[in-house]
Amino acid sequence: MDWEITFKGITYQCINCAYCCSCEKWRIYLNYFDKIRLKNYEYAIEECCGDFKYRLKVNEKGCVLLNNNLCKIHLEKGIEFKPLMCRIFPFSCMVKWDGTPLLIIKHYCKGIQHGEVDKRVIEEVIDLIKELYFDNFEKIINAGMEYSSKTRLYEDLEITWEEREEFGRYIFGAETFDMLLERCYEVFGHENDRLFSKIDEIKVNLMKFDTKNNEREIVRYLLELNRREHFRKMSFYREVETLLDIGNYLTRFKDVFVGEGEVDRQLFFK
């Protein structure tokens, strides 16, 4: 099965901050193979409900196996013995409307930066994700895909999923908000002043907050969000409005990756 990579121009470099081990709003769940690999760490494992029957314990500092920002398993056994969820971070997967698995990167990782992820890393992460969900992966794909051939451009106008995808890639494939504005005109026509006023506000705020140099990255991130399909249950017009609101929010951050991290926290932890 072919995977679609939702991010381009973004990679990460571990800065040993141990935020991924903080278990701030998530837990590290263990599948059957994880449990076998961690046979000498039973004291750090507890039972739980759901698809995964076990997870790592946490304390007030996060994972109980974290010591001075270092993972005890990694130090004592090596990275190949760490739980699959730990090894996968900051990557994760979602499911596209047609059932294609999507590889995403989480921007609340503090090591996010410009660059390209090595293809070998991507291949390894995909293998780890399939191993993590080995007996449930097909069920996840089936649950995540759409079973209607139609979606909505506006609340009262249907289009195909292929058309929606093409519009999204075209609009948010722009490099600047001026270009994005012109593409909105082409897709939605000149009567949709609400979208155009949102773009004008973004352009004003880029100057107001002295963040004009972040413009291309903000547009790039909006394309990434569109490709993840967080908002596909909305009409496409409403999705564009929502993405522009996110773009406006990001104009306030000198360090745009900090802002993207805040957005991702809202999207994944709401």
FENMO-V16119 format. One line per field, one symbol per residue. ss: DSSP state (h for helix, s for strand, l for the rest). phi: phi as a letter, one per 30 degrees, with the letter a starting at -180 (. if undefined). psi: psi as a letter, one per 40 degrees, with the letter a starting at -180 (. if undefined). A space follows every 10 residues. Layout:
ss=???
phi=???
psi=???
This chain:
ss=lllsslllls ssllllllhh hlllllllss lhhhhhhlll lhhhssslll lllssslssl lssllsslls shhhhhllhh hllhhhhhll ssssslllll ssssslllll lsssllllhh hhhhhhhhhh hhllllhhhh hhhhllllls ssssllssss hhhhhhhhhh hhllllhhhh hhhhhhhhll llhhhhhhhh hhhhhhhhll lhhhhhhhhh hhhhhhhhll lllllhhhhh hhhhhhhhhh lllllhhhhh hhhhhhhhhl
phi=.dcccdcbib bbbdchdidd cdhebbbccc cedeeddcdc bedccbdacj dccbaddbbd cjedccbhib ddddddcjdd cdeeedddec cabbbdecjd dccbbddddd cdadkbdeed dddddddddd ddcecbdddd dddcdcccdc bbdcecbcbd dddddddddd ddddcbdddd ddddeddcid dcdddddddd dddddedech bedcedddde ddddddddie cdddddeddd edddddeded ddcdcddddd dddddddccd
psi=hiihheiheh aihhefeedd eefdfiihih addddddfde fdeeiiiiia dheiiiiiae eaheehhfei hddddddide eiidddddhf iaiahideeh hhhihheehe ehiiahhhdd dddddddddd ddfdeedddd dddeiieiei ahdidehiii dddddddddd deeididddd dddddddeie egdddddddd ddddddddef fdeedddddd ddddddddfd feeiiddddd ddddddddde eehdgddddd dddddddee.
